[in-house]
């Protein structure tokens, strides 16, 4: 991949062989962020598990203390009182079958997170093949299949993120914006790291955290020491 001049200059500040402390890595991410927009800071965790095995899945959700810096648009599948609760909690879209049809027929995706009451999952299941690949399918482990829709909406708006393994056994998550500054990004990173460590499957053998890298949207990756 051909890199731009700005990226190459930023990369010179990073020692590829060094494992930086989380604080050092976050400070360096801010120095190497040279884009003209407020870049997202991401953390990437390579785990010593095999996602092909059900008992080695790592998936969950955590509320970052300072959010992600992104306005989260929440869609809730609910009826009756639960629909009303979702609206009062600040959900952007609330509905049932008509929203399923809109997603199916209009390719409508003006939302970032989906919540559903358990009784609506048979309806939501019709678009599982559409929502699943986008990481939008509601899931009990992530707290997005729940009767407490108001709480789910508030948490998502406050900065709750879902983490899950991809096919290469890596978890990719945003931990905020460069403009947050070191302390807020560090708190968010440590909160996410603790959640992933707590989610270690009993079936996982050997080294659990293989590698951790922090990067900004346009910047180079910085390796992090976690011990």
N, C-alpha and C positions, 0 to 999 in steps of 0.2 A: 504494500500500500504506500502510495506516495504521500508524504506529509508536507504540510505547509511550513513556511519559514518561521512563523510564529510558534508553531508546535515544536519545531526543532530547537529553537532558542530556549523554550521552556524546559525541554527534555534535558538540556545540558545542566540544569540545576539539580537533577535527580541522579543519585548514585544507584544504579541498577542492582548492584550487589548487596546494598545495605538494607537491613530491616530497621525501619524507623519506629520510634515510639508513636502511639496514636496521636499524641499532641504534635510531635514533630511532623508527622505525615500530613495532618490537617493544616498546619502552618504552611507547609510546602505546597499543598494543593492550592492554597490561596495565592501564593507567589506565582505559581505556574498557570493560573487562570488569567488569560489575557484577552478573552473574547469581549466583544462590545456589549454583551448582554450578561445578566446575572446567572452564571452557570449553576447547574445542579451539581451537588457533590454526591457521589455514589460510593457505596461499599460493596465489595465483591468477596464472598467467602467460598473458598473451595474446601469441601468437606470430604473426610475419609469414610464415606458411606457409598452404597450402591443404590441409586434411585430406582433401579429395576425391581428391587425387592420391597414389598409392602411394609415389612417390619423395619425398614431403614429409611422410610420417608421422613423428611424434616419439613414441617409446615406449621404455620401459626400466624399470629398477628400481635402487634405491639403498638402502643401509643407512644410516639416520640414526644418527649417533653416540650419541644419547641416546634413540632409539626414539620412539614416538608417545604413550606414556603409556596405550596401550590394550592390554589383554590380547588377543592374537591367537589365535583358535582355528583350527588348521590341519587340513584334511582331505587325506589322501594316498590316491591310487589306485595301488596296487602289490600285487604278489603275492610269495610266497616270501621269499627273503632280503631283498629290498628292503622288503617290508612290515615285516619284523622290524626292519630298520635305522630305518625311519621311526618305529616305536613307541619304540625306544630313544632316539631323538633328541627325543622329547617330542611327537610328533604327537597330536592330540586324537582323531582318527578315522582308521582305516586300513581299506581294503577294496577291493572291485572291483565286480562286477556288482550285488551286493546293495545297495550304496550308491547306485548309479545308480537302481535301482528305488525306493529309499526317497525319493530326491529327486523322481522322476517321480510316484509314487503318493501320497506323504504331504506333498508341498510342504515338505520338510524343509530348513531352511537355518540350522542351528545352528553355522555356521562362517564364518570371515572370509576365508580364503585357501585355494586348492586347488593341490596339487602332484600331478603324475602322471609315472610313468615313460613313456618313448616308446612302449613296447609296449601301454600301456593307453589310448592316445589314441583308438583306434578305438572303445573302449567309452565313454570320456568324450564322444566326439563325438555320441553319442545324445542328450546333454542340453546340447549346445552352445547351442541356442536358449534354454535356460533360464538357463544360467550366463553366457552372453555379455552380455546386457543388464545384468546385475548386476556386470559387471567381474570375474567369478570364473573365467573360462575360462583354464586353464593355457596358458602361452605360452613358447616357447623364449627369446624376447628378454627376458622378465622372469625367466628362470631357474627357471620353475616347471614346465617339461617337462625332466626331467633324470634321469639314472641316480643322481646323487649326492643322493638324497632326504634323507639325514641333514643334509647341509649346507644344503639349501633350507629344511628345517624350522627349523634353528637360526637361520638368517638372518631368517626371517619372525618368529620369536619375539623376536629381538633388535631388531626395528624396521625391517625391510626393507619399503619401500613401492614400489608400481608407479606410474609416471606415464605418462599417455597423453593425447593430444589428444581433446577432445570435438568435436562437429560444428561448434561455433562457434570452433574453433581456440584453445581455452583449456585449460590444464592446471590441475586443482584437486588440491591435496595437503595433508594434515595435516602440521604440523611440530612437534607436541607439545601440551602443555597449558599454560595460563596459569601454573600453579604451578611450571613448570620454571624460571622466572626468565629474565632477559635473556640471559645467556651461553649457556645450553644451547639456547635457541630460536634464537639467532643462529648457533650452530654448525650446527644442523640446517638452517636456512634456507640458509646458504652452501653446505652439502654438496649440497642439492637443486638450488640454482641452478647450481652447477658442473656437475652431471650433465646438466641440461637444455641448458646451453650446449655441452657436449661432444657432445650428441646432435643438434646442428644438421645437418639434411640438406644434402647437397651441392647439391641442387636449389633450396634456399631462396635467394631473391634479396631485396635490400634489407634493411631493418631487421628483425632476427630477434626481439628482445625488444620488442614493441610497448608493453606496460605490465605492471607487476607490482603486485599489491595484497595486503596482509596484513590479515586480519580475525580476530576471535574469533567463536565460534558465534553470539552474540547482539549483537555489537558492530558499529560502522560500519567500512567499508573504509578503509584507509589506503594511499595511493599511495607506491610505493617507487622511488627513483632507483637504478639498477643500474650506472651508469657513473661 
